[in-house]
């Protein structure tokens, strides 16, 4: 486990939950990038049918990394079933973070973090 600190990272993938604490935002974002790099190859999914609805791979969340920090900071990244990822902020109402040219979700999250 990383050193205790004000930033908490929770990564959920299937039934696995990994919780770590980090002293700085940069350390927490490095850990997030490392965990998601390992999970990216496991992302491809097929369309899932549940009763009368179909869920395309882009609508399926394969893994989620949630970051909590000082001042009620809440943010994270979702890895989708088609291999894409998107960053978000907020707790109860998540706001997607738009990625700029040449950015991945982790870069976009870092850009909007205080």
N, C-alpha and C positions, 0 to 999 in steps of 0.2 A: 504494500500500500504506500502511496506517495506521502510526503510529509503533510502534517495537519496544516490546514489553512482555511481562509475564508471562501475559497471556491470549491464547490462540490460538483463532480461530474458523475452522472449515472448513465450507463450505456445498457440498453435493453436489446437483446437479439434472441428471438424465440423465447425459450424459458430461462435463458441466462441473463443475470443482472450483475453488472460490475459497477461498484461504487468506489470512487477515489476522491481524495481531498488534495488540493493544490494551494501553494502559497501565493501564486500570482496567476493572473488571467492568461499570460503567455504560456505558462506551464500547463494549465488546464486545456488550452487550445491545442498545444502540441500532443497531449495525451488523446484528445478527441481525434485529431488527424491520424494518429497511430492506430487507434482502435478501428476507425472507419476504413483505413487502408487495408487492414486485415479482413474486413467484412465485405468489401466491394466485390470480390469474386464470387461471393455467395448470393448476390442480389438477384440474378435473373430468375424470374418466376413466370408461370403460365397464367392465363386468365382463369379466374376462379368463379364458379357459379354457386350461388347460395339462394335456394328457393327460386324466386323469379328474377333475381338480379345477377348481373355479371360484373365482376370487378377486374378491370384491365390491370396489367402489371404496374402502370404508373400510379394507380390509385391505391396500391398496397404498400404499407410501410413494413419493410423488412427489418430495419433496426432504427432505434431512436437514441440519440445522445442528448441528454438534458443537462444544462449547466445552470447552477445557482450560485449567486454571489452576493456581496454586500449591497445594502440598499434595496433589497427585494428584487435584485436583478434575476431575470429568468430568460433563458435563450436556449437554442439547441439546433440540431440538424437531424433531418429524417432521411434515411436511405430508402429509396423506392424500389419496387420490384423490377423496374426496367433498368436499374443501375444508376439512375440519376439521383441527385440529392438536392435538398433545399433547406435553407436556413430559415429560422423563425425566431421571433422574440415574443415575450409576453407569457402570462401564466394561464389565465382563464380564456382569454381571447388571443389566439396566436396571430401574429402579423407576419406574413412572409417577407423575407428580405430579398429584394431584387438583386440578381447577380449582374455585375457589369462585365463588359467584354474582357475575356481572359481570366475571369475569376471562377473559382469553384465555390461550393457552399461554405466551406470553412473560411476562405478568404473574405467572402461577403459578410459572414458573421463577425469576423475580426474588425472589419471596416466600421460596423455600426456599434461595436461595444465601446463603453466609456473607458 
